Amino acid sequence: MRVYAVASGKGGVGKTTTVANLGAVLAAGGRGTVVVDADLGMGNLAGALGVAVGTGPTVHDVLAGRATAVEARRDGPVGLGVLPASDDLDDFGAANPSNLTALLDGLDGADVEVALVDTSAGLSHDSVEPLRVADEVLLVSTPDRGALGDTAKTRDVAGRFETPMAGAVVTRVTAETDLDAVADRLGVPIRGSIPDDPAVSTAAEGGEPLVVAAPDAPATDAYRRLAADLLGDESLAPAGDDEAETHTTVEDDERTGFLRWLLR
């Protein structure tokens, strides 16, 4: 099992959206995938996937030693496994972030190939622990200068644990976004860029991943490309993408897709 901590230094940049949609793309492509909501204070991953929180144990229960990871796992859309966070503030104090390693060990071997851990924003015990225990860290940021600065701090924290960087996902990309400048600021390669596509917020509000709510949207294809690149599996890429298209610049690729969406 490969564990990715999906992290950013700032809230509201699309981290949870990336976990939900990348996870759904992988699951729909036949890769055994589980998403774990490790945002212990403000977790909302379950809502983005239409999974009810109050129907069983949560991540908080596992971290408190009251349940196992297998017991807390729910069936999400397109075969995606979901470990939701509790929405009860009383559970926050009982959850011990140091038990995250045990939680992930409880998933290993249960037909799980990839685990995506949704982290909390900022720097705290619950946000830093996933950076320590993950196999790789996937950063998420908008092109906004403040968001990039905070995300660079997250990169530095992961570096202190010597956790490898998988790269970065840039969200809310427009034709004016300079992805080379973003890569320079973050100091990691851009693994995917997600266009500023209204389908993203519409899908999240409906509690469905993009592969279900808007399978033909530009953002959906962007997450498919991200999945293909991250796992090195071109079968996950959008239909019609060929080798030449895969090796064009991400900026050109997403600009073209975004314009196609606008004009359809």
C-alpha positions as CSV (number, residue, x, y, z in Angstrom):
1,M,0.0,0.0,0.0
2,R,1.3,3.5,-0.9
3,V,0.3,6.3,1.4
4,Y,0.1,9.8,0.2
5,A,-0.5,12.7,2.6
6,V,-2.4,15.4,0.6
7,A,-1.4,18.6,2.2
8,S,-1.4,22.4,2.0
9,G,-0.5,25.2,4.3
10,K,-3.8,27.1,3.8
11,G,-7.4,26.1,4.0
12,G,-9.8,26.4,1.0
13,V,-7.3,25.6,-1.7
14,G,-9.0,22.4,-2.9
15,K,-7.1,19.8,-0.7
16,T,-10.2,17.8,0.3
17,T,-11.6,18.2,-3.3
18,T,-8.4,16.7,-4.6
19,V,-8.5,13.8,-2.2
20,A,-12.1,13.0,-3.1
21,N,-11.7,13.3,-6.8
22,L,-8.3,11.7,-7.2
23,G,-9.4,8.9,-5.0
24,A,-12.6,8.4,-7.0
25,V,-10.7,8.4,-10.3
26,L,-8.3,5.7,-9.0
27,A,-11.1,3.6,-7.6
28,A,-13.1,3.9,-10.9
29,G,-10.0,2.8,-12.7
30,G,-9.8,-0.4,-10.7
31,R,-7.1,0.6,-8.3
32,G,-8.0,-0.3,-4.7
33,T,-8.1,3.1,-3.0
34,V,-9.1,4.4,0.4
35,V,-9.3,8.0,1.4
36,V,-8.8,8.9,5.1
37,D,-10.0,12.2,6.6
38,A,-7.3,13.2,9.1
39,D,-8.6,16.7,9.4
40,L,-9.6,16.1,13.0
41,G,-11.1,19.5,13.7
42,M,-12.8,20.4,10.5
43,G,-13.1,17.3,8.4
44,N,-15.6,17.4,5.6
45,L,-14.3,14.7,3.2
46,A,-17.4,12.5,3.8
47,G,-19.7,15.2,2.7
48,A,-17.9,15.7,-0.5
49,L,-18.4,12.0,-1.3
50,G,-22.0,11.7,0.0
51,V,-21.0,9.4,2.8
52,A,-23.0,9.7,6.1
53,V,-20.8,10.1,9.1
54,G,-23.2,9.1,11.9
55,T,-23.7,5.5,10.7
56,G,-20.6,3.9,12.4
57,P,-17.1,4.4,13.8
58,T,-15.0,7.2,12.5
59,V,-11.3,8.1,12.2
60,H,-11.6,9.7,15.6
61,D,-12.8,6.4,17.1
62,V,-9.8,4.6,15.5
63,L,-7.3,7.1,16.8
64,A,-8.9,6.9,20.3
65,G,-8.5,3.1,20.3
66,R,-12.3,2.5,20.2
67,A,-12.5,0.9,16.7
68,T,-10.3,-0.6,14.0
69,A,-9.7,1.0,10.6
70,V,-11.6,-1.8,8.9
71,E,-14.6,-1.1,11.2
72,A,-14.5,2.6,10.3
73,R,-14.2,2.1,6.6
74,R,-17.4,2.9,4.6
75,D,-18.3,2.1,1.0
76,G,-18.1,5.3,-1.1
77,P,-19.0,6.0,-4.7
78,V,-17.4,4.0,-7.6
79,G,-15.9,1.5,-5.1
80,L,-13.9,4.0,-3.1
81,G,-13.2,3.2,0.5
82,V,-13.8,6.2,2.9
83,L,-12.7,6.6,6.5
84,P,-14.7,9.7,7.6
85,A,-13.8,12.1,10.4
86,S,-16.3,12.6,13.2
87,D,-18.4,15.8,13.1
88,D,-18.8,15.8,16.9
89,L,-16.4,18.2,18.6
90,D,-16.5,16.0,21.7
91,D,-14.6,13.4,19.8
92,F,-11.7,15.7,19.0
93,G,-10.0,15.5,22.4
94,A,-10.1,11.7,22.5
95,A,-8.4,11.3,19.1
96,N,-4.6,10.8,19.3
97,P,-2.9,11.7,16.0
98,S,0.1,9.6,17.0
99,N,-2.1,6.5,16.4
100,L,-2.3,7.3,12.6
101,T,0.4,4.8,11.8
102,A,-1.6,2.1,13.5
103,L,-4.7,3.2,11.6
104,L,-2.9,2.9,8.3
105,D,-1.3,-0.4,9.2
106,G,-4.9,-1.6,9.8
107,L,-5.7,-0.9,6.2
108,D,-2.6,-2.6,4.7
109,G,-3.4,-5.9,3.0
110,A,-7.1,-5.2,2.8
111,D,-7.1,-4.9,-1.0
112,V,-5.8,-1.4,-0.6
113,E,-3.2,-0.2,-3.2
114,V,-3.4,3.5,-2.5
115,A,-4.3,5.5,0.6
116,L,-4.9,9.2,0.3
117,V,-4.8,11.1,3.7
118,D,-6.6,14.4,3.8
119,T,-4.7,16.6,6.2
120,S,-5.7,19.7,8.1
121,A,-4.4,23.1,7.2
122,G,-1.8,24.9,9.2
123,L,0.8,23.5,11.5
124,S,-0.4,21.4,14.4
125,H,0.0,17.9,15.7
126,D,-2.8,16.5,13.6
127,S,-1.6,18.3,10.5
128,V,2.0,17.3,10.9
129,E,1.6,13.7,11.8
130,P,0.4,12.6,8.3
131,L,3.5,14.3,6.8
132,R,5.7,12.1,9.1
133,V,4.1,8.8,8.4
134,A,3.2,9.0,4.7
135,D,5.3,7.4,2.0
136,E,5.0,10.6,-0.1
137,V,3.5,14.1,0.3
138,L,1.4,15.6,-2.5
139,L,1.0,19.3,-2.0
140,V,-2.1,21.2,-3.1
141,S,-2.3,25.0,-3.7
142,T,-4.0,27.7,-5.7
143,P,-1.7,30.0,-7.7
144,D,-2.3,32.7,-5.1
145,R,0.9,34.1,-3.6
146,G,-0.2,33.7,0.0
147,A,-1.3,30.1,-0.5
148,L,2.0,29.2,-2.2
149,G,3.9,30.7,0.7
150,D,2.0,28.6,3.2
151,T,2.3,25.5,1.1
152,A,6.0,26.0,0.8
153,K,6.2,25.9,4.6
154,T,4.3,22.6,4.6
155,R,7.0,21.3,2.1
156,D,9.7,22.4,4.5
157,V,8.0,20.6,7.5
158,A,7.8,17.3,5.4
159,G,11.4,17.8,4.5
160,R,12.4,17.8,8.2
161,F,10.9,14.3,8.4
162,E,12.7,13.4,5.1
163,T,9.4,12.4,3.6
164,P,9.7,12.4,-0.2
165,M,7.7,14.9,-2.2
166,A,5.3,13.5,-4.8
167,G,5.0,17.0,-6.3
168,A,2.2,19.5,-6.3
169,V,-1.4,19.9,-7.6
170,V,-2.3,23.5,-8.6
171,T,-6.1,24.2,-8.4
172,R,-8.2,27.0,-9.9
173,V,-5.9,27.3,-12.9
174,T,-6.8,29.8,-15.6
175,A,-5.2,30.7,-18.9
176,E,-3.2,33.4,-17.0
177,T,-1.7,31.0,-14.5
178,D,2.1,30.8,-14.8
179,L,2.8,27.2,-13.8
180,D,6.5,27.5,-14.2
181,A,6.5,30.3,-11.6
182,V,4.4,28.2,-9.3
183,A,6.8,25.3,-9.6
184,D,9.7,27.6,-8.9
185,R,8.0,29.0,-5.8
186,L,7.1,25.5,-4.4
187,G,10.4,23.9,-5.4
188,V,8.6,20.7,-6.6
189,P,7.3,19.5,-9.9
190,I,3.7,20.2,-10.9
191,R,2.0,16.8,-11.2
192,G,-1.4,18.2,-12.1
193,S,-3.2,21.4,-12.7
194,I,-7.0,21.6,-12.2
195,P,-8.8,24.3,-14.2
196,D,-11.1,26.8,-12.6
197,D,-14.2,24.7,-13.5
198,P,-17.6,25.4,-12.1
199,A,-18.3,21.6,-12.2
200,V,-16.0,21.2,-9.2
201,S,-18.1,23.2,-6.8
202,T,-21.3,21.8,-8.2
203,A,-20.2,18.3,-7.7
204,A,-19.0,19.0,-4.1
205,E,-22.3,20.6,-3.2
206,G,-24.1,17.6,-4.5
207,G,-21.9,15.2,-2.5
208,E,-20.6,13.4,-5.6
209,P,-17.1,13.1,-7.1
210,L,-16.6,14.6,-10.5
211,V,-16.3,11.1,-12.2
212,V,-20.0,10.6,-11.3
213,A,-21.4,14.2,-11.4
214,A,-19.5,15.5,-14.4
215,P,-17.5,12.8,-16.2
216,D,-16.8,15.0,-19.2
217,A,-15.8,18.2,-17.4
218,P,-12.3,19.6,-17.9
219,A,-11.6,19.2,-14.2
220,T,-12.5,15.6,-14.3
221,D,-10.0,15.0,-17.1
222,A,-7.4,16.9,-15.2
223,Y,-7.8,14.6,-12.2
224,R,-7.6,11.6,-14.5
225,R,-4.3,12.9,-15.9
226,L,-3.1,13.4,-12.3
227,A,-3.9,9.8,-11.4
228,A,-2.2,8.5,-14.5
229,D,0.9,10.5,-13.9
230,L,1.1,9.7,-10.1
231,L,0.7,6.0,-10.6
232,G,2.4,5.7,-14.0
233,D,-0.7,4.1,-15.4
234,E,-1.9,5.6,-18.7
235,S,-5.0,3.5,-18.6
236,L,-6.2,6.0,-16.0
237,A,-5.8,9.0,-18.4
238,P,-8.8,10.5,-20.3
239,A,-9.9,8.6,-23.3
240,G,-8.2,10.0,-26.4
241,D,-5.1,11.2,-24.6
242,D,-2.1,9.8,-26.5
243,E,1.6,9.9,-25.7
244,A,2.1,13.2,-27.6
245,E,-0.7,14.9,-25.6
246,T,0.6,13.5,-22.4
247,H,4.0,15.2,-22.9
248,T,2.7,18.6,-23.8
249,T,3.0,21.2,-21.0
250,V,0.4,21.0,-18.3
251,E,-0.4,24.6,-18.8
252,D,-1.2,24.2,-22.5
253,D,-3.1,21.1,-21.9
254,E,-5.4,22.6,-19.3
255,R,-5.9,25.8,-21.2
256,T,-7.1,23.9,-24.2
257,G,-9.4,21.8,-22.1
258,F,-10.8,24.8,-20.3
259,L,-11.5,26.6,-23.5
260,R,-13.2,23.5,-25.0
261,W,-15.5,23.4,-21.9
262,L,-16.3,27.1,-22.3
263,L,-17.2,26.8,-26.0
264,R,-19.2,23.5,-25.9
